[in-house]
Amino acid sequence: MRYRAATAVAGWELPFELSSSGRRPWRLDTALRYSYLEGSESWFSRWGPSAVLRMPITQRFETHLEWFGTFSDGLSRETSRPFFSPGFHIVLTQRLEIGLRVGWGLTHDAANFFSDVGCAWRY
């Protein structure tokens, strides 16, 4: 399959902070992914926008609310797959972090439910 892709990303620190968060501000991170792909019928576009509101609770614990999706354009059967997903992550050490999120699809094309757990290790 041949394709072309581009991504734009932006983020903002918001003027909200909790006194227990160690003076860490809330953040709003956004992205827009675009792909132009060659499918079985012809070339088509796939858009992938996302927005994440990150809210620190303490210096090591952060929650988030996320909206993301994928949307096609140019197929005989278009797809619209938006999701809503809350989650959190905990920084265990300077080099180790774990996180959990769950999510729900908002249309018939999207999966009804998902969950995942992940970890990050900085070396």
VEXLONU-789273 format. One record per residue (C-alpha): y, x, z; chain; residue in one letter; residue number from 1. Coordinates in steps of 0.25 Angstrom, whole numbers, plus 5000, padded with zeros to 4 digits. Each point is the difference from the previous one (the first is absolute). Layout:
BEGIN
[[Y; X; Z]; "A"; "a"; NUM]
...
This chain:
BEGIN
[[5000; 5000; 5000]; "A"; "m"; 1]
[[5014; 5005; 4996]; "A"; "r"; 2]
[[5012; 4997; 5009]; "A"; "y"; 3]
[[5014; 5004; 5004]; "A"; "r"; 4]
[[5005; 4999; 5014]; "A"; "a"; 5]
[[5013; 5001; 5008]; "A"; "a"; 6]
[[5004; 4998; 5014]; "A"; "t"; 7]
[[5013; 4999; 5008]; "A"; "a"; 8]
[[5001; 5001; 5015]; "A"; "v"; 9]
[[5012; 4997; 5010]; "A"; "a"; 10]
[[5001; 4999; 5015]; "A"; "g"; 11]
[[5010; 4997; 5010]; "A"; "w"; 12]
[[5002; 5002; 5015]; "A"; "e"; 13]
[[5005; 4987; 5006]; "A"; "l"; 14]
[[5010; 4998; 5011]; "A"; "p"; 15]
[[4989; 4994; 5009]; "A"; "f"; 16]
[[4993; 5008; 5011]; "A"; "e"; 17]
[[4993; 4996; 5013]; "A"; "l"; 18]
[[5003; 5008; 5012]; "A"; "s"; 19]
[[4986; 5003; 5003]; "A"; "s"; 20]
[[4998; 5006; 4986]; "A"; "s"; 21]
[[5007; 5013; 5003]; "A"; "g"; 22]
[[5012; 4997; 4992]; "A"; "r"; 23]
[[4992; 4999; 4987]; "A"; "r"; 24]
[[5006; 4990; 4990]; "A"; "p"; 25]
[[4993; 4990; 4993]; "A"; "w"; 26]
[[4997; 5003; 4985]; "A"; "r"; 27]
[[4999; 4992; 4987]; "A"; "l"; 28]
[[4992; 5007; 4989]; "A"; "d"; 29]
[[4998; 4995; 4986]; "A"; "t"; 30]
[[4993; 5004; 4988]; "A"; "a"; 31]
[[4999; 4995; 4985]; "A"; "l"; 32]
[[4988; 5005; 4992]; "A"; "r"; 33]
[[4999; 4997; 4985]; "A"; "y"; 34]
[[4988; 5002; 4991]; "A"; "s"; 35]
[[4999; 4998; 4985]; "A"; "y"; 36]
[[4985; 5000; 4997]; "A"; "l"; 37]
[[4991; 4998; 4988]; "A"; "e"; 38]
[[4990; 4989; 5003]; "A"; "g"; 39]
[[4989; 4993; 4992]; "A"; "s"; 40]
[[5010; 4991; 4993]; "A"; "e"; 41]
[[5012; 5008; 4999]; "A"; "s"; 42]
[[5010; 5008; 5008]; "A"; "w"; 43]
[[5006; 4993; 5012]; "A"; "f"; 44]
[[5009; 5002; 5012]; "A"; "s"; 45]
[[4996; 5000; 5015]; "A"; "r"; 46]
[[5011; 5000; 5011]; "A"; "w"; 47]
[[4997; 5004; 5014]; "A"; "g"; 48]
[[5012; 4998; 5010]; "A"; "p"; 49]
[[4999; 5002; 5015]; "A"; "s"; 50]
[[5009; 4999; 5012]; "A"; "a"; 51]
[[4997; 5005; 5014]; "A"; "v"; 52]
[[5008; 4997; 5013]; "A"; "l"; 53]
[[4996; 5011; 5010]; "A"; "r"; 54]
[[5003; 4997; 5015]; "A"; "m"; 55]
[[4998; 5011; 5010]; "A"; "p"; 56]
[[4996; 4995; 5014]; "A"; "i"; 57]
[[4999; 5014; 5007]; "A"; "t"; 58]
[[5001; 5014; 4995]; "A"; "q"; 59]
[[4985; 5000; 4996]; "A"; "r"; 60]
[[4997; 4985; 4997]; "A"; "f"; 61]
[[5006; 4993; 4987]; "A"; "e"; 62]
[[4997; 4986; 4995]; "A"; "t"; 63]
[[5003; 4995; 4985]; "A"; "h"; 64]
[[5001; 4988; 4992]; "A"; "l"; 65]
[[4997; 5002; 4985]; "A"; "e"; 66]
[[5001; 4992; 4987]; "A"; "w"; 67]
[[4994; 5005; 4987]; "A"; "f"; 68]
[[4993; 4996; 4988]; "A"; "g"; 69]
[[4996; 5002; 4985]; "A"; "t"; 70]
[[5005; 4991; 4989]; "A"; "f"; 71]
[[4995; 5001; 4985]; "A"; "s"; 72]
[[5009; 4997; 4988]; "A"; "d"; 73]
[[4994; 5000; 4986]; "A"; "g"; 74]
[[4986; 4995; 5003]; "A"; "l"; 75]
[[4993; 4987; 4995]; "A"; "s"; 76]
[[4997; 4997; 5014]; "A"; "r"; 77]
[[5012; 5005; 5009]; "A"; "e"; 78]
[[4997; 5004; 5014]; "A"; "t"; 79]
[[5009; 4999; 5013]; "A"; "s"; 80]
[[4995; 5007; 5012]; "A"; "r"; 81]
[[5010; 5000; 5012]; "A"; "p"; 82]
[[4996; 5003; 5014]; "A"; "f"; 83]
[[5006; 5000; 5014]; "A"; "f"; 84]
[[4995; 5010; 5010]; "A"; "s"; 85]
[[5003; 5004; 5014]; "A"; "p"; 86]
[[4995; 5012; 5007]; "A"; "g"; 87]
[[5003; 5012; 5009]; "A"; "f"; 88]
[[4997; 5015; 5002]; "A"; "h"; 89]
[[4999; 5009; 5012]; "A"; "i"; 90]
[[5004; 5015; 5000]; "A"; "v"; 91]
[[4989; 5006; 5009]; "A"; "l"; 92]
[[5004; 5015; 4999]; "A"; "t"; 93]
[[5010; 5007; 4991]; "A"; "q"; 94]
[[4989; 5001; 4989]; "A"; "r"; 95]
[[4992; 4987; 5002]; "A"; "l"; 96]
[[5004; 4986; 4997]; "A"; "e"; 97]
[[4992; 4987; 4999]; "A"; "i"; 98]
[[5004; 4987; 4994]; "A"; "g"; 99]
[[4995; 4986; 4998]; "A"; "l"; 100]
[[5004; 4988; 4991]; "A"; "r"; 101]
[[4996; 4987; 4996]; "A"; "v"; 102]
[[5005; 4991; 4988]; "A"; "g"; 103]
[[4999; 4987; 4993]; "A"; "w"; 104]
[[5001; 4996; 4986]; "A"; "g"; 105]
[[5011; 4991; 4996]; "A"; "l"; 106]
[[4995; 4994; 4987]; "A"; "t"; 107]
[[4986; 4996; 4994]; "A"; "h"; 108]
[[5000; 5013; 4992]; "A"; "d"; 109]
[[5001; 5008; 5013]; "A"; "a"; 110]
[[4989; 5003; 5010]; "A"; "a"; 111]
[[5000; 4991; 5012]; "A"; "n"; 112]
[[4999; 5011; 5010]; "A"; "f"; 113]
[[4999; 5015; 5002]; "A"; "f"; 114]
[[5001; 5010; 5011]; "A"; "s"; 115]
[[4999; 5015; 5001]; "A"; "d"; 116]
[[5001; 5011; 5010]; "A"; "v"; 117]
[[5004; 5014; 4996]; "A"; "g"; 118]
[[5004; 5013; 5006]; "A"; "c"; 119]
[[5009; 5012; 4996]; "A"; "a"; 120]
[[4998; 5014; 5004]; "A"; "w"; 121]
[[5011; 5010; 4998]; "A"; "r"; 122]
[[4995; 5014; 4998]; "A"; "y"; 123]
